[in-house]
Amino acid sequence: MQDEKAVREEICEIGRRMYGRRMVAANDGNISVRLSENELICTPTGVSKGFMKPEQLCKIDFMGNVLEMSEGFGPSSEVKMHIRVYQKRPDIAAVVHAHPIFATSFAVMGRALDSPIMPEAIVNFGKVPLAPYGTPSTAEIPDAIEPYLTDYQAILLESHGALTWAKDLQAAYMKMESVEFYAELLYRTTQLGGPRVLDEDKLERLEKVIGAQK
């Protein structure tokens, strides 16, 4: 079990970073951390991620039942997709959902981030697929992301935003930064006439390097 006080403070710090980098606007986005085998700490609904306080965060179980919360600061209905990640990936300890401008632009277009334009993106993600649209606050979004949870580390949510997960919160947040950087590069190179993608030979050599490092 993780130290709850430290987890709450770290979530607030990551929230400030997300808000400062314009990955979220107003009360958008969600952050959660697996606290124990059947508990998680998550961000509350209706609060800007840039101004959260540790005591405002919620503790819930993996059925979505509220275990602890401050009055007026209940969990977001979007925590359902976080719970689905934890249920399907017991190795994962943190999930970040945000609406970064460039990545969300691709999500709104209905376009995945799957162009092999730079080695770093391939090493970090391989590809960032697009999960089909789901109605917010329903089981449609958790159901839509489930097929991608095993083979990917990040996804775009059609007409919605992006979701990343990792074995700790810093890594999950860094993946969100990398997704946004990848999306911005793809957008800007498209404005310049289109990106130059890595050819098959370069991709094969890169895959051998990645395989040797595992």
Secondary structure as the mmCIF struct_conf table of DSSP 4:
data_model
#
loop_
_struct_conf.conf_type_id
_struct_conf.id
_struct_conf.beg_label_comp_id
_struct_conf.beg_label_asym_id
_struct_conf.beg_label_seq_id
_struct_conf.end_label_comp_id
_struct_conf.end_label_asym_id
_struct_conf.end_label_seq_id
HELX_RH_AL_P HELX_RH_AL_P1 GLU A 4 GLY A 20
TURN_TY1_P TURN_TY1_P1 ARG A 21 ARG A 22
BEND BEND1 MET A 23 MET A 23
TURN_TY1_P TURN_TY1_P2 ALA A 26 ASN A 27
STRN STRN1 ASN A 30 SER A 36
TURN_TY1_P TURN_TY1_P3 GLU A 37 ASN A 38
STRN STRN2 GLU A 39 CYS A 42
HELX_LH_PP_P HELX_LH_PP_P1 THR A 43 THR A 43
STRN STRN3 PRO A 44 PRO A 44
TURN_TY1_P TURN_TY1_P4 THR A 45 GLY A 46
BEND BEND2 VAL A 47 VAL A 47
TURN_TY1_P TURN_TY1_P5 LYS A 49 GLY A 50
BEND BEND3 PHE A 51 PHE A 51
HELX_RH_3T_P HELX_RH_3T_P1 PRO A 54 GLN A 56
STRN STRN4 CYS A 58 ASP A 61
TURN_TY1_P TURN_TY1_P6 PHE A 62 MET A 63
BEND BEND4 GLY A 64 GLY A 64
STRN STRN5 VAL A 66 GLU A 68
TURN_TY1_P TURN_TY1_P7 GLU A 71 GLY A 72
HELX_LH_PP_P HELX_LH_PP_P2 GLY A 74 GLY A 74
STRN STRN6 PRO A 75 PRO A 75
HELX_LH_PP_P HELX_LH_PP_P3 SER A 76 SER A 76
TURN_TY1_P TURN_TY1_P8 SER A 77 GLU A 78
HELX_RH_AL_P HELX_RH_AL_P2 VAL A 79 LYS A 88
TURN_TY1_P TURN_TY1_P9 PRO A 90 ASP A 91
STRN STRN7 ALA A 94 ALA A 98
HELX_RH_AL_P HELX_RH_AL_P3 ILE A 101 MET A 109
TURN_TY1_P TURN_TY1_P10 GLY A 110 GLY A 110
STRN STRN8 LEU A 113 LEU A 113
HELX_RH_AL_P HELX_RH_AL_P4 PRO A 119 ASN A 124
TURN_TY1_P TURN_TY1_P11 PHE A 125 PHE A 125
BEND BEND5 GLY A 126 GLY A 126
STRN STRN9 VAL A 128 VAL A 128
STRN STRN10 LEU A 130 ALA A 131
HELX_LH_PP_P HELX_LH_PP_P4 PRO A 132 TYR A 133
TURN_TY1_P TURN_TY1_P12 PRO A 136 SER A 137
BEND BEND6 THR A 138 THR A 138
TURN_TY1_P TURN_TY1_P13 ALA A 139 ALA A 139
HELX_RH_AL_P HELX_RH_AL_P5 GLU A 140 ILE A 145
HELX_RH_3T_P HELX_RH_3T_P2 GLU A 146 TYR A 148
TURN_TY1_P TURN_TY1_P14 LEU A 149 ASP A 151
BEND BEND7 GLN A 153 GLN A 153
STRN STRN11 ALA A 154 LEU A 157
TURN_TY1_P TURN_TY1_P15 GLU A 158 HIS A 160
STRN STRN12 GLY A 161 ALA A 166
BEND BEND8 LYS A 167 ASP A 168
HELX_RH_AL_P HELX_RH_AL_P6 LEU A 169 GLN A 191
TURN_TY1_P TURN_TY1_P16 LEU A 192 GLY A 193
HELX_LH_PP_P HELX_LH_PP_P5 VAL A 197 ASP A 199
HELX_RH_AL_P HELX_RH_AL_P7 GLU A 200 GLN A 213
#
